[in-house]
Every structure is written in C-alpha cells, then in structure tokens.
C-alpha cells in the first residue's frame, strides 16, 4: 500500500541543524519525505531528475547539490551505486514502529533494499529507537518477519554511540 501522507514534525523549525540548511536543501528534503514512493523503511529510488521535475525551475544538478548538503549534515544517506536514498531518521520520527503491523511493513520494505550500507543505516536507526522506546509494538511485528534483523538491532544497541557523534537526532 502506498503512503498517502507524510509526517513533518513541527519541532523541525526549532532545530538548529535544520535551520542551518539552505532553502533548497530544506525543500528537497521535504519533497523527498513526502513522496508516495518513500518506503516504510524511509528509502526511495534516488533519481535527481525526477525530483527536479516537481518544480518548473529545478534541474537535476540543483537537486544533487541540495542532496549533497543534506548528506553532509546527515539528514539523508545516498548509495549512488544502487540509486537509493535513505531519509535517515524516518523510522524513528514517522511513527511507523508504533504498531505491530507497521513493524512488519518496515521489515518487508527493508528486505527490498539493495544497498547493504542503507540496510545497516536503517537497522542502526531502529537500534536507536529500540533503546529509546523498547516497548513499541512495531518491534514485535518486525521480529516476526525478520528474526535476524531484530537480533542485529538488539546487538547494535550496545555498540552504537548514543547519541551519535553528530548533533543530528
């Protein structure tokens, strides 16, 4: 089932890192985060030309420049070899792990990711979330479909620095 809405937390406007971004980077992030094709794992095919087609004065080069800034500031992670982009904190901030069935949806979406680096990044974000909110129902659903993944998440909880070295949440 495709997404029909996107959650953008209002607290984003109080975040110093977000406000330090350019308008173009902020717009690009919101355009990506609100795409119907963004998976429940926070991953979408990375095609700058497609994003550029969403506004009349954009080009793929402008989108690529904005995405590079978003990467530098750890808002997104891109695997250009597999042409996939991760909205890094999506699984922690969108509420997808609040319900068991949505945890299953995250596990299904993660299974479709080609990039091993992006899979690891999603698992790391899930580990951070599990450490912060260990009783979320979504982890039960995720574990049903991906017992190896939940074991990896649980092992990562003790090895990933919390908070991360970056200021980004």
C-alpha positions in Angstrom: 0.0 0.0 0.0 1.4 3.4 -1.0 1.7 6.2 1.6 -0.9 8.9 1.3 0.6 11.5 3.7 3.9 12.4 5.3 4.7 13.5 8.9 6.9 16.5 9.2 7.3 17.3 12.9 6.7 21.0 13.7 9.8 20.8 16.0 11.9 20.7 12.9 11.7 24.5 12.8 13.3 24.8 16.2 16.2 22.6 15.2 19.5 24.5 14.7 20.8 22.0 12.1 17.6 22.2 10.0 17.6 25.9 10.1 21.3 25.9 9.1 20.3 24.3 5.8 19.6 26.3 2.7 16.1 26.7 1.4 16.9 24.4 -1.5 18.1 21.7 0.8 15.0 22.1 3.1 12.7 22.0 0.1 14.5 18.9 -1.4 14.2 17.1 1.9 10.5 17.8 2.3 9.9 16.9 -1.4 11.7 13.5 -0.8 10.0 12.8 2.5 6.5 13.5 1.1 6.9 11.2 -2.0 4.3 8.4 -2.3 7.2 6.0 -3.2 9.1 6.5 0.0 9.1 3.1 1.7 8.2 2.4 5.3 12.0 1.9 5.8 12.5 5.5 4.7 14.1 4.6 1.3 13.3 5.9 -2.2 14.9 5.5 -5.6 17.4 8.3 -6.0 16.8 10.0 -9.3 17.6 13.7 -9.2 15.8 14.4 -12.5 12.6 13.1 -11.2 12.8 15.3 -8.1 13.7 18.3 -10.3 10.5 17.7 -12.4 8.4 18.6 -9.3 9.1 22.4 -9.8 9.5 24.4 -13.0 12.9 26.0 -12.3 14.7 23.0 -10.9 17.4 20.8 -12.6 19.0 17.5 -11.6 22.2 19.4 -10.8 20.4 21.7 -8.3 18.9 18.7 -6.7 22.2 16.9 -6.5 23.8 20.0 -4.9 21.0 20.1 -2.3 21.2 16.4 -1.6 25.0 16.6 -1.1 24.4 19.3 1.6 21.7 17.0 3.2 24.3 14.2 3.2 27.0 16.3 4.7 24.6 17.3 7.5 23.4 13.6 7.9 19.8 14.2 7.0 20.0 11.7 4.2 22.3 8.9 3.1 22.7 8.1 -0.6 24.0 5.0 -2.2 24.7 6.2 -5.8 25.7 2.7 -6.9 22.3 1.3 -6.2 20.5 4.6 -6.8 18.8 4.6 -3.3 18.3 7.4 -0.8 17.5 7.0 2.9 15.8 9.7 4.9 18.0 8.7 7.9 15.7 9.4 10.8 12.4 8.4 9.1 11.9 5.1 11.1 12.4 7.0 14.4 10.3 10.0 13.7 7.4 8.9 11.4 5.7 6.6 14.0 6.0 3.5 11.8 7.1 1.4 14.7 4.1 2.3 16.9 2.1 -0.7 15.7 2.9 -4.3 15.1 1.6 -4.4 11.5 3.7 -1.3 10.6 6.8 -3.0 12.1 6.0 -5.8 9.6 5.8 -3.2 6.8 9.2 -1.8 7.8 10.7 -5.4 7.7 9.1 -6.0 4.3 10.4 -2.7 2.9 13.9 -3.3 4.4 14.0 -6.7 2.6 13.7 -4.9 -0.7 16.6 -2.6 -0.2 19.6 -3.4 -2.4 22.2 -1.3 -0.7 23.9 -3.1 2.2 25.0 0.3 3.6 21.5 1.7 3.7 20.2 -1.5 5.3 22.8 -1.1 8.1 21.8 2.5 8.5 18.1 1.7 8.9 19.0 -1.1 11.4 21.1 1.5 13.3 18.2 3.9 13.4 15.9 1.1 14.6 18.5 0.2 17.3 18.5 3.8 18.5 14.7 3.8 18.6 14.6 0.5 20.4 17.0 1.8 23.0 14.8 5.0 23.5 11.4 3.2 23.3 11.9 -0.6 23.8 8.2 -1.5 24.2 7.0 -0.2 20.8 4.7 -2.8 19.2 6.4 -2.4 15.9 9.4 -4.4 17.1 7.1 -7.4 17.7 5.9 -7.3 14.1 9.4 -6.7 12.8 10.7 -9.7 14.8 8.0 -11.9 13.3 9.2 -11.3 9.8 12.9 -10.7 10.3 14.3 -12.5 13.4 17.8 -12.0 12.2 17.2 -8.3 11.8 15.8 -7.9 15.3 18.8 -9.8 16.7 21.0 -7.4 14.8 19.1 -4.4 16.2 19.4 -5.7 19.7 23.1 -6.3 19.3 23.6 -2.8 17.9 22.1 -1.2 20.9 25.2 -1.7 22.9 27.7 -0.8 20.2 26.3 2.3 18.6 27.2 5.5 20.5 24.0 7.2 21.8 23.6 10.0 21.0 25.5 9.7 17.7 28.7 11.7 17.3 26.8 14.1 15.1 24.4 16.7 16.6 21.7 15.3 14.4 19.0 13.4 16.2 
